[in-house]
Amino acid sequence: MDLEEQIQVLIKDAPADGTTPQIVEAIAPVLTQLASQLQHREYYILQTLDQGWLLTTLSYRANPEVEKNVIYAFPTLKDAADFDSQSASDPQVMALSVPVIHILFQMLAIDNVNSIVFFDTPGNLASGTEVRRGDIQKLVQAQLQRVRPATQSYPSNLPPDIA
């Protein structure tokens, strides 16, 4: 599935609450830009049986009390399985393919995640591309401010020159 198709699926599957599909459409350029910088259109994410994404907590060697939670995105099922076997394989954990646009969009909703690390080279889990949740949020906020019409600041039933 190409990036545009992924965006359309995200819009189609968004809750019909009157705003979410429009927000997804508005931030689509940001999601597409980020996804186009990665090498794969889908990645394998380790998930629990209830579809929760597996978090890995990392700490800095020089400052072990500083931690961050990351999610790993693997280019192949084999890479995900190899990583899972290295980290004491759990029968409650499986790797599922997730479109890259969906991964980036989910990052906006997962509060306890700092970053996602995308591994782009099959067989190489030593080098990945880190995408920080805070960076995605900043880009999305800037995009929403650009696309928000000036008239939206006024109540819809009042003309802007009411005074």
NORWO-V179924 format. One record per backbone hydrogen bond with DSSP energy under -0.5 kcal/mol. NH is the residue of the N-H (numbers start at 1). CO is the residue of the C=O. Records with the same first field share a line. If there is no record, write none. Layout:
BEGIN
NH->CO, CO
END
This chain:
BEGIN
6->2
7->3
8->4
9->5
10->6
11->7
12->8
13->9
14->10, 11
17->15
21->15
23->19
24->20
25->21
26->22
27->23
28->24
30->27
31->27
32->28
33->29
34->30
35->31
36->32
37->33, 34
38->35
43->98
44->74
45->43, 96
46->72
47->94
48->52
49->92
51->48
54->46
56->70
58->56, 68
60->63, 66
66->63
67->65
68->58
70->56
71->115
73->117
74->44, 72
80->76
81->77
82->78
83->79
84->80
85->81
86->82
87->83
88->85
93->90
94->47
96->45, 94
98->43
100->41
103->99
104->100
105->101
106->102
107->103
108->104, 105
109->106
110->106
111->109
113->110
114->69
115->69
116->131
117->71
118->116, 129
119->73, 117
120->118
122->120
124->121
125->123
129->118
130->128
131->116
132->130
133->114
134->114
136->132
137->133
138->134
139->135
140->136
141->137
142->138
143->139
144->140
145->141
146->142
147->143
148->144
152->149
153->150
154->151
158->155
162->159
END
